Amino acid sequence: MYIVVSNPTLRKVSFYTNLHIITVHRGGTHFEGPHWSKEENALYWVDIMQQKVHRLDSETGNVTTREIGYGPVSLVVSIKDKPGYIAVTVRAEIYIMPWDEFVNDSSLRLLSIVDLGLPDNRCNDGKVDARGRLWFGTMGKEVGSVIVKDQGTLYVMDEHNYLEPAVRVRPVSVSNGIAWTSDNKFMFYIDTPTRNIDVFDFNLDEGTICNRRTLFSFQTNNVTGMPDGMTIDRDGNLWVACYDGGKVIKIDSRAGKLLEQHKLPANKVTSVAWGGHDLETLYVTTSNVGLNPVEHAQQPDAGSLFAIEGTGSRGLPENQFIFANADKY
């Protein structure tokens, strides 16, 4: 099935000098994984709990939705030179989805299965590097708000090894935000329960990482919440969603210094992505999972997609997954 929501109401909810926070789309439970397709001039994101993939057409403001019955959907990326085809993760599998031809789960085309032997694991966050490889991670069993630690893995997959994605980090507890410097010399990575943002030396040609160290510690810098999704701007600054922290923070990726904090009207901030024609809009996803009635009343827009405008920063075009035969697979 699919749902069409025409021209969602945009409502300004907060501002800092020239910075505006706008509610773009409401009604979610656990929005995650925003990904901007420059080719389509559209934003994709998921609702993990509702098992949906959403698409915002930035020209019309229309939001269209595809619902997947099989299980939690955690990641979505566009496929290079194949507009209308996306890669999505469902449970611990990676699929190709033909957006315009999607009818139901039978329309999904299975690429890969990971974490075999760990049936309670699922995929979580991921990003595509400059060579079109998909880096994605898994996480362990969720029992309420508690996640079994050290059950997940960070993988890398391309159009040649998709049957057996390569392991890059193991063990992982909750694999989350990934970003690269524009020169592709460094990769940043978040395993959420550590409350750290780590950095690796990155080899673009080989698709390998080494020399892991901590760039930024939430505990040391007295930042509330947990690091979740992450992106980088053209100046090399990291923008990090703070789950249970109610904000997005900006970090100097060279010095590991906290530069800015931007409060959101939702405590559970899940991820961020640059979008828009000029890549000056920071899209932010949020969740309302676990809120009690009082918190729901205090955060009526929790579980919404927001847009932050006027940050003075610009993003880099998001890389697209390269899979040459996606439309014929």
Stockholm file with secondary structure:
# STOCKHOLM 1.0

chainA/1-329         MYIVVSNPTLRKVSFYTNLHIITVHRGGTHFEGPHWSKEENALYWVDIMQQKVHRLDSETGNVTTREIGYGPVSLVVSIKDKPGYIAVTVRAEIYIMPWDEFVNDSSLRLLSIVDLGLPDNRCNDGKVDARGRLWFGTMGKEVGSVIVKDQGTLYVMDEHNYLEPAVRVRPVSVSNGIAWTSDNKFMFYIDTPTRNIDVFDFNLDEGTICNRRTLFSFQTNNVTGMPDGMTIDRDGNLWVACYDGGKVIKIDSRAGKLLEQHKLPANKVTSVAWGGHDLETLYVTTSNVGLNPVEHAQQPDAGSLFAIEGTGSRGLPENQFIFANADKY
#=GR chainA/1-329 SS CEEEECSCCCEEEEEETTEEEEEEECCCSBEEEEEEETTTTEEEEEETTTTEEEEEETTTCCEEEEECSSSCEEEEEEBTTCTTEEEEEETTEEEEEETTTCCSGGGCEEEEECSTTCTTCEEEEEEECTTSCEEEEEECCEETTEECTTCEEEEEECTTTTTSCEEEEEEESBEEEEEECTTSSEEEEEEGGGCEEEEEEEETTTTEEEEEEEEEETTTTTCCSEEEEEEEBTTSEEEEEEETTTEEEEEETTTTEEEEEEECSSSEEEEEEEESTTSCEEEEEEECTTCCHHHHHHCTTTTCEEEEECCSCCBCCCCCBCCTTTTTC
#=GC SS_cons         CEEEECSCCCEEEEEETTEEEEEEECCCSBEEEEEEETTTTEEEEEETTTTEEEEEETTTCCEEEEECSSSCEEEEEEBTTCTTEEEEEETTEEEEEETTTCCSGGGCEEEEECSTTCTTCEEEEEEECTTSCEEEEEECCEETTEECTTCEEEEEECTTTTTSCEEEEEEESBEEEEEECTTSSEEEEEEGGGCEEEEEEEETTTTEEEEEEEEEETTTTTCCSEEEEEEEBTTSEEEEEEETTTEEEEEETTTTEEEEEEECSSSEEEEEEEESTTSCEEEEEEECTTCCHHHHHHCTTTTCEEEEECCSCCBCCCCCBCCTTTTTC
//
